[in-house]
Amino acid sequence: MGLSTHVLDTMNGCPAAGMEVALYATDGDAATLIKRLVLNHDGRTDAPLFDNASLRTGTYRLRFDVAGYFKARGVQLPEPNFLNQVSLDFGIAHADQHYHVPLLVSPWSYSTYRGS
């Protein structure tokens, strides 16, 4: 159980290794940084964002540095970038369940869903 994420680079057909991600707790317009991390070789975090014991109900934001990731891979992006930071705001209603928030992303589009 807990909270996890995974990012797939749909432009190159691979995990988004090295992408920077930040996790925030949100309260209305206010956001409090909880942690920053870099995704591993599999496009995942090395440990859950929250484990079973620390996951709490509430609202959160994951912010993914999409432009930074693609620029680091040598992709020529227009200025300004079409996608820079992708922020996903979501809620945890049941702290006893697992929440997986994957991101599928290219420089031009993204999608997400509640994974398992």
Contacts in CASP RR format, 6 or more apart in sequence:
PFRMAT RR
TARGET T0000
AUTHOR 0000-0000-0000
METHOD contacts of the structure
MODEL  1
MGLSTHVLDTMNGCPAAGMEVALYATDGDAATLIKRLVLNHDGRTDAPLF
DNASLRTGTYRLRFDVAGYFKARGVQLPEPNFLNQVSLDFGIAHADQHYH
VPLLVSPWSYSTYRGS
1 51 0 8 1.000
1 52 0 8 1.000
1 55 0 8 1.000
1 96 0 8 1.000
1 97 0 8 1.000
1 98 0 8 1.000
2 48 0 8 1.000
2 49 0 8 1.000
2 50 0 8 1.000
2 51 0 8 1.000
2 52 0 8 1.000
2 55 0 8 1.000
2 97 0 8 1.000
2 98 0 8 1.000
2 99 0 8 1.000
3 48 0 8 1.000
3 49 0 8 1.000
3 50 0 8 1.000
3 55 0 8 1.000
3 60 0 8 1.000
3 92 0 8 1.000
3 98 0 8 1.000
3 99 0 8 1.000
3 100 0 8 1.000
3 101 0 8 1.000
4 44 0 8 1.000
4 45 0 8 1.000
4 48 0 8 1.000
4 49 0 8 1.000
4 98 0 8 1.000
4 99 0 8 1.000
4 100 0 8 1.000
4 101 0 8 1.000
5 21 0 8 1.000
5 44 0 8 1.000
5 45 0 8 1.000
5 49 0 8 1.000
5 62 0 8 1.000
5 100 0 8 1.000
5 101 0 8 1.000
5 102 0 8 1.000
5 103 0 8 1.000
6 15 0 8 1.000
6 42 0 8 1.000
6 43 0 8 1.000
6 44 0 8 1.000
6 100 0 8 1.000
6 102 0 8 1.000
6 103 0 8 1.000
7 15 0 8 1.000
7 16 0 8 1.000
7 19 0 8 1.000
7 21 0 8 1.000
7 39 0 8 1.000
7 43 0 8 1.000
7 64 0 8 1.000
7 102 0 8 1.000
7 103 0 8 1.000
7 104 0 8 1.000
7 105 0 8 1.000
8 14 0 8 1.000
8 15 0 8 1.000
8 16 0 8 1.000
8 43 0 8 1.000
8 102 0 8 1.000
8 103 0 8 1.000
8 104 0 8 1.000
8 105 0 8 1.000
9 15 0 8 1.000
9 16 0 8 1.000
9 69 0 8 1.000
9 73 0 8 1.000
9 105 0 8 1.000
9 106 0 8 1.000
10 104 0 8 1.000
10 105 0 8 1.000
10 106 0 8 1.000
10 109 0 8 1.000
11 70 0 8 1.000
11 75 0 8 1.000
11 106 0 8 1.000
11 107 0 8 1.000
12 73 0 8 1.000
15 39 0 8 1.000
15 41 0 8 1.000
15 42 0 8 1.000
15 43 0 8 1.000
15 44 0 8 1.000
16 39 0 8 1.000
16 43 0 8 1.000
16 69 0 8 1.000
16 103 0 8 1.000
16 105 0 8 1.000
17 39 0 8 1.000
17 40 0 8 1.000
17 41 0 8 1.000
17 42 0 8 1.000
17 43 0 8 1.000
18 38 0 8 1.000
18 39 0 8 1.000
18 40 0 8 1.000
18 43 0 8 1.000
18 69 0 8 1.000
18 72 0 8 1.000
19 38 0 8 1.000
19 39 0 8 1.000
19 43 0 8 1.000
19 64 0 8 1.000
19 65 0 8 1.000
19 66 0 8 1.000
19 68 0 8 1.000
19 69 0 8 1.000
20 36 0 8 1.000
20 37 0 8 1.000
20 38 0 8 1.000
20 39 0 8 1.000
20 64 0 8 1.000
20 65 0 8 1.000
20 68 0 8 1.000
20 69 0 8 1.000
21 36 0 8 1.000
21 37 0 8 1.000
21 38 0 8 1.000
21 39 0 8 1.000
21 45 0 8 1.000
21 62 0 8 1.000
21 63 0 8 1.000
21 64 0 8 1.000
21 65 0 8 1.000
22 33 0 8 1.000
22 35 0 8 1.000
22 36 0 8 1.000
22 37 0 8 1.000
22 62 0 8 1.000
22 63 0 8 1.000
23 33 0 8 1.000
23 34 0 8 1.000
23 35 0 8 1.000
23 36 0 8 1.000
23 37 0 8 1.000
23 49 0 8 1.000
23 60 0 8 1.000
23 61 0 8 1.000
23 62 0 8 1.000
24 31 0 8 1.000
24 32 0 8 1.000
24 33 0 8 1.000
24 34 0 8 1.000
24 60 0 8 1.000
24 61 0 8 1.000
24 62 0 8 1.000
24 63 0 8 1.000
25 31 0 8 1.000
25 32 0 8 1.000
25 34 0 8 1.000
25 58 0 8 1.000
25 59 0 8 1.000
25 60 0 8 1.000
26 32 0 8 1.000
26 59 0 8 1.000
26 60 0 8 1.000
26 61 0 8 1.000
26 89 0 8 1.000
27 59 0 8 1.000
28 59 0 8 1.000
31 61 0 8 1.000
34 49 0 8 1.000
35 49 0 8 1.000
37 45 0 8 1.000
37 46 0 8 1.000
39 45 0 8 1.000
40 46 0 8 1.000
50 56 0 8 1.000
55 92 0 8 1.000
55 95 0 8 1.000
55 99 0 8 1.000
56 92 0 8 1.000
56 95 0 8 1.000
57 91 0 8 1.000
57 92 0 8 1.000
57 93 0 8 1.000
57 94 0 8 1.000
57 95 0 8 1.000
58 91 0 8 1.000
58 92 0 8 1.000
58 93 0 8 1.000
59 89 0 8 1.000
59 90 0 8 1.000
59 91 0 8 1.000
59 92 0 8 1.000
60 89 0 8 1.000
60 90 0 8 1.000
60 91 0 8 1.000
60 92 0 8 1.000
61 87 0 8 1.000
61 88 0 8 1.000
61 89 0 8 1.000
61 90 0 8 1.000
62 87 0 8 1.000
62 88 0 8 1.000
62 90 0 8 1.000
62 101 0 8 1.000
62 103 0 8 1.000
63 85 0 8 1.000
63 86 0 8 1.000
63 87 0 8 1.000
63 88 0 8 1.000
64 85 0 8 1.000
64 86 0 8 1.000
64 87 0 8 1.000
64 88 0 8 1.000
64 103 0 8 1.000
64 105 0 8 1.000
65 85 0 8 1.000
66 81 0 8 1.000
66 83 0 8 1.000
66 84 0 8 1.000
66 85 0 8 1.000
66 86 0 8 1.000
66 105 0 8 1.000
66 107 0 8 1.000
66 110 0 8 1.000
67 77 0 8 1.000
67 81 0 8 1.000
67 83 0 8 1.000
67 84 0 8 1.000
67 85 0 8 1.000
67 107 0 8 1.000
70 77 0 8 1.000
70 107 0 8 1.000
71 77 0 8 1.000
75 107 0 8 1.000
77 107 0 8 1.000
81 107 0 8 1.000
82 107 0 8 1.000
82 108 0 8 1.000
83 105 0 8 1.000
83 107 0 8 1.000
83 108 0 8 1.000
83 109 0 8 1.000
83 110 0 8 1.000
86 103 0 8 1.000
86 105 0 8 1.000
86 110 0 8 1.000
88 101 0 8 1.000
88 103 0 8 1.000
88 112 0 8 1.000
90 99 0 8 1.000
90 101 0 8 1.000
90 114 0 8 1.000
92 99 0 8 1.000
98 116 0 8 1.000
99 114 0 8 1.000
99 115 0 8 1.000
100 114 0 8 1.000
100 115 0 8 1.000
100 116 0 8 1.000
101 112 0 8 1.000
101 114 0 8 1.000
101 115 0 8 1.000
102 112 0 8 1.000
102 113 0 8 1.000
102 115 0 8 1.000
103 110 0 8 1.000
103 111 0 8 1.000
103 112 0 8 1.000
104 110 0 8 1.000
104 111 0 8 1.000
104 112 0 8 1.000
END
